[in-house]
Amino acid sequence: MRLAWERLAAVLFSGAAWLLVLLVGPHLAHALRGPPRLVAHAGFSRRRDQG
């Protein structure tokens, strides 16, 4: 029975890791493209909010 719990834990951990990669990966890749682009996005959103 112990082996079944270890397999279940491994499957859950693996699933959580893949979910994290799929959800965070694109955002992280976009953020790593370059700080100037991030600053430009932040400036654009501030200008848009001010009207």
mmCIF file of the N, C-alpha and C atoms, coordinates in Angstrom:
data_MODEL
# 
_entry.id   MODEL 
# 
loop_
_atom_site.group_PDB 
_atom_site.id 
_atom_site.type_symbol 
_atom_site.label_atom_id 
_atom_site.label_alt_id 
_atom_site.label_comp_id 
_atom_site.label_asym_id 
_atom_site.label_entity_id 
_atom_site.label_seq_id 
_atom_site.pdbx_PDB_ins_code 
_atom_site.Cartn_x 
_atom_site.Cartn_y 
_atom_site.Cartn_z 
_atom_site.occupancy 
_atom_site.B_iso_or_equiv 
_atom_site.pdbx_formal_charge 
_atom_site.auth_seq_id 
_atom_site.auth_comp_id 
_atom_site.auth_asym_id 
_atom_site.auth_atom_id 
_atom_site.pdbx_PDB_model_num 
ATOM 1   N N  . MET A 1 1  ? 0.826  -1.209 0.000   1.00 0.00 ? 1  MET A N  1 
ATOM 2   C CA . MET A 1 1  ? 0.000  0.000  0.000   1.00 0.00 ? 1  MET A CA 1 
ATOM 3   C C  . MET A 1 1  ? 0.864  1.265  0.000   1.00 0.00 ? 1  MET A C  1 
ATOM 4   N N  . ARG A 1 2  ? 2.063  1.118  0.580   1.00 0.00 ? 2  ARG A N  1 
ATOM 5   C CA . ARG A 1 2  ? 2.938  2.286  0.639   1.00 0.00 ? 2  ARG A CA 1 
ATOM 6   C C  . ARG A 1 2  ? 3.341  2.755  -0.758  1.00 0.00 ? 2  ARG A C  1 
ATOM 7   N N  . LEU A 1 3  ? 3.554  1.808  -1.636  1.00 0.00 ? 3  LEU A N  1 
ATOM 8   C CA . LEU A 1 3  ? 3.944  2.147  -3.002  1.00 0.00 ? 3  LEU A CA 1 
ATOM 9   C C  . LEU A 1 3  ? 2.854  2.950  -3.701  1.00 0.00 ? 3  LEU A C  1 
ATOM 10  N N  . ALA A 1 4  ? 1.603  2.618  -3.428  1.00 0.00 ? 4  ALA A N  1 
ATOM 11  C CA . ALA A 1 4  ? 0.499  3.355  -4.048  1.00 0.00 ? 4  ALA A CA 1 
ATOM 12  C C  . ALA A 1 4  ? 0.484  4.810  -3.587  1.00 0.00 ? 4  ALA A C  1 
ATOM 13  N N  . TRP A 1 5  ? 0.750  5.056  -2.302  1.00 0.00 ? 5  TRP A N  1 
ATOM 14  C CA . TRP A 1 5  ? 0.772  6.433  -1.809  1.00 0.00 ? 5  TRP A CA 1 
ATOM 15  C C  . TRP A 1 5  ? 1.933  7.206  -2.417  1.00 0.00 ? 5  TRP A C  1 
ATOM 16  N N  . GLU A 1 6  ? 3.065  6.536  -2.586  1.00 0.00 ? 6  GLU A N  1 
ATOM 17  C CA . GLU A 1 6  ? 4.211  7.209  -3.198  1.00 0.00 ? 6  GLU A CA 1 
ATOM 18  C C  . GLU A 1 6  ? 3.932  7.549  -4.657  1.00 0.00 ? 6  GLU A C  1 
ATOM 19  N N  . ARG A 1 7  ? 3.279  6.638  -5.349  1.00 0.00 ? 7  ARG A N  1 
ATOM 20  C CA . ARG A 1 7  ? 2.923  6.925  -6.746  1.00 0.00 ? 7  ARG A CA 1 
ATOM 21  C C  . ARG A 1 7  ? 1.918  8.070  -6.825  1.00 0.00 ? 7  ARG A C  1 
ATOM 22  N N  . LEU A 1 8  ? 0.936  8.063  -5.933  1.00 0.00 ? 8  LEU A N  1 
ATOM 23  C CA . LEU A 1 8  ? -0.056 9.135  -5.926  1.00 0.00 ? 8  LEU A CA 1 
ATOM 24  C C  . LEU A 1 8  ? 0.608  10.482 -5.652  1.00 0.00 ? 8  LEU A C  1 
ATOM 25  N N  . ALA A 1 9  ? 1.499  10.518 -4.695  1.00 0.00 ? 9  ALA A N  1 
ATOM 26  C CA . ALA A 1 9  ? 2.214  11.760 -4.391  1.00 0.00 ? 9  ALA A CA 1 
ATOM 27  C C  . ALA A 1 9  ? 3.052  12.211 -5.587  1.00 0.00 ? 9  ALA A C  1 
ATOM 28  N N  . ALA A 1 10 ? 3.695  11.265 -6.258  1.00 0.00 ? 10 ALA A N  1 
ATOM 29  C CA . ALA A 1 10 ? 4.511  11.615 -7.420  1.00 0.00 ? 10 ALA A CA 1 
ATOM 30  C C  . ALA A 1 10 ? 3.656  12.170 -8.550  1.00 0.00 ? 10 ALA A C  1 
ATOM 31  N N  . VAL A 1 11 ? 2.521  11.569 -8.792  1.00 0.00 ? 11 VAL A N  1 
ATOM 32  C CA . VAL A 1 11 ? 1.625  12.040 -9.852  1.00 0.00 ? 11 VAL A CA 1 
ATOM 33  C C  . VAL A 1 11 ? 1.088  13.431 -9.523  1.00 0.00 ? 11 VAL A C  1 
ATOM 34  N N  . LEU A 1 12 ? 0.693  13.650 -8.268  1.00 0.00 ? 12 LEU A N  1 
ATOM 35  C CA . LEU A 1 12 ? 0.181  14.966 -7.874  1.00 0.00 ? 12 LEU A CA 1 
ATOM 36  C C  . LEU A 1 12 ? 1.267  16.032 -7.974  1.00 0.00 ? 12 LEU A C  1 
ATOM 37  N N  . PHE A 1 13 ? 2.471  15.692 -7.529  1.00 0.00 ? 13 PHE A N  1 
ATOM 38  C CA . PHE A 1 13 ? 3.571  16.650 -7.598  1.00 0.00 ? 13 PHE A CA 1 
ATOM 39  C C  . PHE A 1 13 ? 3.911  16.982 -9.044  1.00 0.00 ? 13 PHE A C  1 
ATOM 40  N N  . SER A 1 14 ? 3.939  15.958 -9.882  1.00 0.00 ? 14 SER A N  1 
ATOM 41  C CA . SER A 1 14 ? 4.251  16.173 -11.288 1.00 0.00 ? 14 SER A CA 1 
ATOM 42  C C  . SER A 1 14 ? 3.179  17.033 -11.955 1.00 0.00 ? 14 SER A C  1 
ATOM 43  N N  . GLY A 1 15 ? 1.927  16.736 -11.660 1.00 0.00 ? 15 GLY A N  1 
ATOM 44  C CA . GLY A 1 15 ? 0.832  17.535 -12.221 1.00 0.00 ? 15 GLY A CA 1 
ATOM 45  C C  . GLY A 1 15 ? 0.898  18.982 -11.780 1.00 0.00 ? 15 GLY A C  1 
ATOM 46  N N  . ALA A 1 16 ? 1.214  19.194 -10.517 1.00 0.00 ? 16 ALA A N  1 
ATOM 47  C CA . ALA A 1 16 ? 1.322  20.567 -10.009 1.00 0.00 ? 16 ALA A CA 1 
ATOM 48  C C  . ALA A 1 16 ? 2.491  21.289 -10.673 1.00 0.00 ? 16 ALA A C  1 
ATOM 49  N N  . ALA A 1 17 ? 3.590  20.575 -10.878 1.00 0.00 ? 17 ALA A N  1 
ATOM 50  C CA . ALA A 1 17 ? 4.752  21.189 -11.529 1.00 0.00 ? 17 ALA A CA 1 
ATOM 51  C C  . ALA A 1 17 ? 4.428  21.582 -12.968 1.00 0.00 ? 17 ALA A C  1 
ATOM 52  N N  . TRP A 1 18 ? 3.754  20.708 -13.700 1.00 0.00 ? 18 TRP A N  1 
ATOM 53  C CA . TRP A 1 18 ? 3.382  21.033 -15.085 1.00 0.00 ? 18 TRP A CA 1 
ATOM 54  C C  . TRP A 1 18 ? 2.402  22.199 -15.133 1.00 0.00 ? 18 TRP A C  1 
ATOM 55  N N  . LEU A 1 19 ? 1.468  22.226 -14.207 1.00 0.00 ? 19 LEU A N  1 
ATOM 56  C CA . LEU A 1 19 ? 0.511  23.331 -14.162 1.00 0.00 ? 19 LEU A CA 1 
ATOM 57  C C  . LEU A 1 19 ? 1.227  24.646 -13.913 1.00 0.00 ? 19 LEU A C  1 
ATOM 58  N N  . LEU A 1 20 ? 2.179  24.618 -13.000 1.00 0.00 ? 20 LEU A N  1 
ATOM 59  C CA . LEU A 1 20 ? 2.956  25.816 -12.712 1.00 0.00 ? 20 LEU A CA 1 
ATOM 60  C C  . LEU A 1 20 ? 3.746  26.266 -13.936 1.00 0.00 ? 20 LEU A C  1 
ATOM 61  N N  . VAL A 1 21 ? 4.361  25.328 -14.628 1.00 0.00 ? 21 VAL A N  1 
ATOM 62  C CA . VAL A 1 21 ? 5.134  25.661 -15.828 1.00 0.00 ? 21 VAL A CA 1 
ATOM 63  C C  . VAL A 1 21 ? 4.225  26.251 -16.900 1.00 0.00 ? 21 VAL A C  1 
ATOM 64  N N  . LEU A 1 22 ? 3.066  25.651 -17.093 1.00 0.00 ? 22 LEU A N  1 
ATOM 65  C CA . LEU A 1 22 ? 2.173  26.124 -18.151 1.00 0.00 ? 22 LEU A CA 1 
ATOM 66  C C  . LEU A 1 22 ? 1.538  27.475 -17.826 1.00 0.00 ? 22 LEU A C  1 
ATOM 67  N N  . LEU A 1 23 ? 1.292  27.740 -16.554 1.00 0.00 ? 23 LEU A N  1 
ATOM 68  C CA . LEU A 1 23 ? 0.670  29.006 -16.184 1.00 0.00 ? 23 LEU A CA 1 
ATOM 69  C C  . LEU A 1 23 ? 1.683  30.136 -16.062 1.00 0.00 ? 23 LEU A C  1 
ATOM 70  N N  . VAL A 1 24 ? 2.827  29.859 -15.462 1.00 0.00 ? 24 VAL A N  1 
ATOM 71  C CA . VAL A 1 24 ? 3.804  30.908 -15.189 1.00 0.00 ? 24 VAL A CA 1 
ATOM 72  C C  . VAL A 1 24 ? 4.803  31.066 -16.330 1.00 0.00 ? 24 VAL A C  1 
ATOM 73  N N  . GLY A 1 25 ? 5.057  30.001 -17.070 1.00 0.00 ? 25 GLY A N  1 
ATOM 74  C CA . GLY A 1 25 ? 6.065  30.031 -18.118 1.00 0.00 ? 25 GLY A CA 1 
ATOM 75  C C  . GLY A 1 25 ? 5.910  31.152 -19.129 1.00 0.00 ? 25 GLY A C  1 
ATOM 76  N N  . PRO A 1 26 ? 4.748  31.310 -19.745 1.00 0.00 ? 26 PRO A N  1 
ATOM 77  C CA . PRO A 1 26 ? 4.605  32.385 -20.734 1.00 0.00 ? 26 PRO A CA 1 
ATOM 78  C C  . PRO A 1 26 ? 4.812  33.776 -20.141 1.00 0.00 ? 26 PRO A C  1 
ATOM 79  N N  . HIS A 1 27 ? 4.340  33.984 -18.908 1.00 0.00 ? 27 HIS A N  1 
ATOM 80  C CA . HIS A 1 27 ? 4.521  35.288 -18.279 1.00 0.00 ? 27 HIS A CA 1 
ATOM 81  C C  . HIS A 1 27 ? 5.992  35.540 -17.968 1.00 0.00 ? 27 HIS A C  1 
ATOM 82  N N  . LEU A 1 28 ? 6.676  34.499 -17.503 1.00 0.00 ? 28 LEU A N  1 
ATOM 83  C CA . LEU A 1 28 ? 8.093  34.638 -17.198 1.00 0.00 ? 28 LEU A CA 1 
ATOM 84  C C  . LEU A 1 28 ? 8.893  34.894 -18.473 1.00 0.00 ? 28 LEU A C  1 
ATOM 85  N N  . ALA A 1 29 ? 8.564  34.188 -19.536 1.00 0.00 ? 29 ALA A N  1 
ATOM 86  C CA . ALA A 1 29 ? 9.254  34.394 -20.810 1.00 0.00 ? 29 ALA A CA 1 
ATOM 87  C C  . ALA A 1 29 ? 9.036  35.814 -21.315 1.00 0.00 ? 29 ALA A C  1 
ATOM 88  N N  . HIS A 1 30 ? 7.836  36.324 -21.158 1.00 0.00 ? 30 HIS A N  1 
ATOM 89  C CA . HIS A 1 30 ? 7.541  37.684 -21.585 1.00 0.00 ? 30 HIS A CA 1 
ATOM 90  C C  . HIS A 1 30 ? 8.321  38.683 -20.738 1.00 0.00 ? 30 HIS A C  1 
ATOM 91  N N  . ALA A 1 31 ? 8.409  38.430 -19.440 1.00 0.00 ? 31 ALA A N  1 
ATOM 92  C CA . ALA A 1 31 ? 9.123  39.342 -18.548 1.00 0.00 ? 31 ALA A CA 1 
ATOM 93  C C  . ALA A 1 31 ? 10.621 39.330 -18.815 1.00 0.00 ? 31 ALA A C  1 
ATOM 94  N N  . LEU A 1 32 ? 11.154 38.190 -19.238 1.00 0.00 ? 32 LEU A N  1 
ATOM 95  C CA . LEU A 1 32 ? 12.591 38.096 -19.470 1.00 0.00 ? 32 LEU A CA 1 
ATOM 96  C C  . LEU A 1 32 ? 13.010 38.639 -20.831 1.00 0.00 ? 32 LEU A C  1 
ATOM 97  N N  . ARG A 1 33 ? 12.072 39.082 -21.625 1.00 0.00 ? 33 ARG A N  1 
ATOM 98  C CA . ARG A 1 33 ? 12.437 39.613 -22.941 1.00 0.00 ? 33 ARG A CA 1 
ATOM 99  C C  . ARG A 1 33 ? 13.251 40.890 -22.805 1.00 0.00 ? 33 ARG A C  1 
ATOM 100 N N  . GLY A 1 34 ? 13.018 41.645 -21.753 1.00 0.00 ? 34 GLY A N  1 
ATOM 101 C CA . GLY A 1 34 ? 13.832 42.838 -21.546 1.00 0.00 ? 34 GLY A CA 1 
ATOM 102 C C  . GLY A 1 34 ? 13.151 43.840 -20.655 1.00 0.00 ? 34 GLY A C  1 
ATOM 103 N N  . PRO A 1 35 ? 13.893 44.430 -19.726 1.00 0.00 ? 35 PRO A N  1 
ATOM 104 C CA . PRO A 1 35 ? 13.342 45.450 -18.836 1.00 0.00 ? 35 PRO A CA 1 
ATOM 105 C C  . PRO A 1 35 ? 12.775 46.666 -19.572 1.00 0.00 ? 35 PRO A C  1 
ATOM 106 N N  . PRO A 1 36 ? 13.382 47.128 -20.673 1.00 0.00 ? 36 PRO A N  1 
ATOM 107 C CA . PRO A 1 36 ? 12.801 48.296 -21.346 1.00 0.00 ? 36 PRO A CA 1 
ATOM 108 C C  . PRO A 1 36 ? 11.361 48.049 -21.790 1.00 0.00 ? 36 PRO A C  1 
ATOM 109 N N  . ARG A 1 37 ? 11.086 46.825 -22.217 1.00 0.00 ? 37 ARG A N  1 
ATOM 110 C CA . ARG A 1 37 ? 9.732  46.511 -22.656 1.00 0.00 ? 37 ARG A CA 1 
ATOM 111 C C  . ARG A 1 37 ? 8.764  46.544 -21.473 1.00 0.00 ? 37 ARG A C  1 
ATOM 112 N N  . LEU A 1 38 ? 9.228  46.043 -20.306 1.00 0.00 ? 38 LEU A N  1 
ATOM 113 C CA . LEU A 1 38 ? 8.387  46.083 -19.116 1.00 0.00 ? 38 LEU A CA 1 
ATOM 114 C C  . LEU A 1 38 ? 8.105  47.520 -18.703 1.00 0.00 ? 38 LEU A C  1 
ATOM 115 N N  . VAL A 1 39 ? 9.123  48.359 -18.764 1.00 0.00 ? 39 VAL A N  1 
ATOM 116 C CA . VAL A 1 39 ? 8.935  49.762 -18.404 1.00 0.00 ? 39 VAL A CA 1 
ATOM 117 C C  . VAL A 1 39 ? 7.971  50.427 -19.378 1.00 0.00 ? 39 VAL A C  1 
ATOM 118 N N  . ALA A 1 40 ? 8.074  50.079 -20.646 1.00 0.00 ? 40 ALA A N  1 
ATOM 119 C CA . ALA A 1 40 ? 7.167  50.645 -21.645 1.00 0.00 ? 40 ALA A CA 1 
ATOM 120 C C  . ALA A 1 40 ? 5.731  50.225 -21.368 1.00 0.00 ? 40 ALA A C  1 
ATOM 121 N N  . HIS A 1 41 ? 5.541  48.959 -21.002 1.00 0.00 ? 41 HIS A N  1 
ATOM 122 C CA . HIS A 1 41 ? 4.186  48.512 -20.681 1.00 0.00 ? 41 HIS A CA 1 
ATOM 123 C C  . HIS A 1 41 ? 3.650  49.244 -19.469 1.00 0.00 ? 41 HIS A C  1 
ATOM 124 N N  . ALA A 1 42 ? 4.475  49.421 -18.449 1.00 0.00 ? 42 ALA A N  1 
ATOM 125 C CA . ALA A 1 42 ? 4.031  50.105 -17.233 1.00 0.00 ? 42 ALA A CA 1 
ATOM 126 C C  . ALA A 1 42 ? 3.681  51.556 -17.547 1.00 0.00 ? 42 ALA A C  1 
ATOM 127 N N  . GLY A 1 43 ? 4.497  52.208 -18.359 1.00 0.00 ? 43 GLY A N  1 
ATOM 128 C CA . GLY A 1 43 ? 4.215  53.598 -18.726 1.00 0.00 ? 43 GLY A CA 1 
ATOM 129 C C  . GLY A 1 43 ? 2.942  53.716 -19.528 1.00 0.00 ? 43 GLY A C  1 
ATOM 130 N N  . PHE A 1 44 ? 2.719  52.778 -20.423 1.00 0.00 ? 44 PHE A N  1 
ATOM 131 C CA . PHE A 1 44 ? 1.503  52.796 -21.239 1.00 0.00 ? 44 PHE A CA 1 
ATOM 132 C C  . PHE A 1 44 ? 0.270  52.657 -20.378 1.00 0.00 ? 44 PHE A C  1 
ATOM 133 N N  . SER A 1 45 ? 0.292  51.750 -19.406 1.00 0.00 ? 45 SER A N  1 
ATOM 134 C CA . SER A 1 45 ? -0.896 51.541 -18.568 1.00 0.00 ? 45 SER A CA 1 
ATOM 135 C C  . SER A 1 45 ? -1.144 52.764 -17.694 1.00 0.00 ? 45 SER A C  1 
ATOM 136 N N  . ARG A 1 46 ? -0.076 53.425 -17.246 1.00 0.00 ? 46 ARG A N  1 
ATOM 137 C CA . ARG A 1 46 ? -0.275 54.634 -16.441 1.00 0.00 ? 46 ARG A CA 1 
ATOM 138 C C  . ARG A 1 46 ? -0.875 55.752 -17.291 1.00 0.00 ? 46 ARG A C  1 
ATOM 139 N N  . ARG A 1 47 ? -0.381 55.887 -18.522 1.00 0.00 ? 47 ARG A N  1 
ATOM 140 C CA . ARG A 1 47 ? -0.925 56.937 -19.389 1.00 0.00 ? 47 ARG A CA 1 
ATOM 141 C C  . ARG A 1 47 ? -2.388 56.666 -19.699 1.00 0.00 ? 47 ARG A C  1 
ATOM 142 N N  . ARG A 1 48 ? -2.711 55.396 -19.909 1.00 0.00 ? 48 ARG A N  1 
ATOM 143 C CA . ARG A 1 48 ? -4.090 55.024 -20.231 1.00 0.00 ? 48 ARG A CA 1 
ATOM 144 C C  . ARG A 1 48 ? -5.016 55.316 -19.049 1.00 0.00 ? 48 ARG A C  1 
ATOM 145 N N  . ASP A 1 49 ? -4.526 55.067 -17.812 1.00 0.00 ? 49 ASP A N  1 
ATOM 146 C CA . ASP A 1 49 ? -5.350 55.288 -16.626 1.00 0.00 ? 49 ASP A CA 1 
ATOM 147 C C  . ASP A 1 49 ? -5.571 56.775 -16.381 1.00 0.00 ? 49 ASP A C  1 
ATOM 148 N N  . GLN A 1 50 ? -4.622 57.612 -16.745 1.00 0.00 ? 50 GLN A N  1 
ATOM 149 C CA . GLN A 1 50 ? -4.757 59.040 -16.492 1.00 0.00 ? 50 GLN A CA 1 
ATOM 150 C C  . GLN A 1 50 ? -5.713 59.700 -17.472 1.00 0.00 ? 50 GLN A C  1 
ATOM 151 N N  . GLY A 1 51 ? -5.988 59.024 -18.548 1.00 0.00 ? 51 GLY A N  1 
ATOM 152 C CA . GLY A 1 51 ? -6.990 59.556 -19.428 1.00 0.00 ? 51 GLY A CA 1 
ATOM 153 C C  . GLY A 1 51 ? -6.446 60.037 -20.695 1.00 0.00 ? 51 GLY A C  1 
# 
